[in-house]
């Protein structure tokens, strides 16, 4: 049942007004000096309120209601609710981490807060919007904002990484624009649901449907970081500040679910097997490429970047099946892995802030100095690798079941077993490199220069404890998320 | 397709090809401005004629929106990139083809695009008849971005690629235009900001030298 509600709009307006308030202080020096005292509290307030508004929508979704703000083509339903909760939660936890981790950069605090909150608006806008032009605007805005956040990092690495990121993603946004314009010119409609209701003009040109879908895959695939459009990922993560990297872990939630939202109507209109195999192919290549390249890395952020590429591949796989189980598994996996990645990258950020290096060869023996960080790191790593009883195990089990059932139906038992075995092998590879990184950073003999290190402040390890707790909770009780995902 | 639109698109293809073969960043920006001016000129004239004939509010809004769009693409954005060059350096880069050969090649490419556009008109829906021109300009701009090594030229290429969509974009809803333009300007400002910051860090805008300086 569809219900008129302003809650989806309010979820976008709240961070916007908080961000605008931050921006207002920018030109005035006397306000700027006052704002520096409350900057981190304001960010925490903005993200916290947004999370609260999103949680207010949950009871409606649990009773099978769809919240809609028709004037802005915004809609909160079981497809985007889990993603919205995950995104808002990551932003809130990252804001807690930000209180002690943010040490300044190229942007003034007011501008920094504004862009962080704008980034949150983009993510939620992508999730809630059902208008093609709206989605394009949010994609383009996401690119602009994330590039500004990359360039915020002081040092020589960030300008090059930011420029590479700008060019790859800006070209990809043009592919999204091309696809959106083609759909609009043919159907004279930009609302995804209306297009789904009246798809006759599209059916006249099946080849054009494929072209549109390919444009969406290239466009959003490059923004997500799927192979072969991943070029920016290994450069951007080491170049950004540790805190920005935590915020970035929420980005794939919105982008992957948006890609599904954009492709699904065209698949329903013209159910092409080629489309499924293209998406599955991209997913499998990303998994293999990411896992194999993460293994030899010595810079832990580059290892994490390739680990992310592997996970992007895993995220695409269940959604590419276009089955109900695939959708549920995909939603659960995307949110779970993004949360775990947030925990992992926050721990790595703490190590980087404390030790001042990303090179795993020059680290070691930190477990005695940073017990809580080490514990959180290993829990998140094991969850990503899919070790029971953590949430990652259930997420991977759901994905394997969805893929097994699909392959069994299409290609028989041999291919289905082989595919699941192959994915399990890839999970073992990720387990190996994550355990190896834990060993290199936290175990062994303490390195001389790090003997006086201490655990990071409470507010920096609190988010990682919460995420580790969630890994355990969702592993034992996955229904908490699954009931919302429908 | 109307003859005026056809001529305008062919001229735009010519300027896009010239832009991708030009020697200096300043010249690339001039061709970017000319490409944007020519691609939106016919639409702007149609709106002006509608305004003069109709003299009603809707035509006025339509004209103003088109004019702002045209002015932003042809004047504001080239000026933003030019400002970036003033703050950094104008790199002279030898393209694959130079001098008179470049002009001849650009004319040949424009004529080729015109022929392909005419031949393919029966294969694609009428509403997408400008697609071959769009695809050609987009491809030329992407080539410009791939083989050039300094950010202002790459940014100009990015804008040329975005301008290439103008024939399709002209049919988009009117309320979208302010947001689209604001985002285009924002992305260009971000691009110029990165270029200036990179110049400050590395002392050059040549991308090929950036990584070596880091190491």
HADDOCK unambig.tbl for C-alpha pairs under 7 A between the chains (distance, minus, plus):
assign (segid A and resid 141 and name CA) (segid B and resid 183 and name CA) 6.68 0.50 0.50
assign (segid A and resid 144 and name CA) (segid B and resid 187 and name CA) 5.53 0.50 0.50
assign (segid A and resid 144 and name CA) (segid B and resid 190 and name CA) 6.95 0.50 0.50
assign (segid A and resid 148 and name CA) (segid B and resid 190 and name CA) 6.80 0.50 0.50
assign (segid A and resid 156 and name CA) (segid B and resid 201 and name CA) 6.01 0.50 0.50
assign (segid A and resid 156 and name CA) (segid B and resid 214 and name CA) 6.21 0.50 0.50
assign (segid A and resid 157 and name CA) (segid B and resid 214 and name CA) 6.96 0.50 0.50
assign (segid A and resid 159 and name CA) (segid B and resid 194 and name CA) 5.73 0.50 0.50
assign (segid A and resid 159 and name CA) (segid B and resid 197 and name CA) 6.50 0.50 0.50
assign (segid A and resid 159 and name CA) (segid B and resid 198 and name CA) 5.16 0.50 0.50
assign (segid A and resid 160 and name CA) (segid B and resid 198 and name CA) 6.96 0.50 0.50
assign (segid A and resid 160 and name CA) (segid B and resid 210 and name CA) 6.96 0.50 0.50
assign (segid A and resid 163 and name CA) (segid B and resid 194 and name CA) 6.57 0.50 0.50
assign (segid A and resid 174 and name CA) (segid B and resid 162 and name CA) 6.65 0.50 0.50
assign (segid A and resid 181 and name CA) (segid B and resid 168 and name CA) 6.27 0.50 0.50
assign (segid A and resid 181 and name CA) (segid B and resid 169 and name CA) 6.77 0.50 0.50
assign (segid A and resid 185 and name CA) (segid B and resid 127 and name CA) 6.36 0.50 0.50
assign (segid A and resid 186 and name CA) (segid B and resid 127 and name CA) 6.81 0.50 0.50
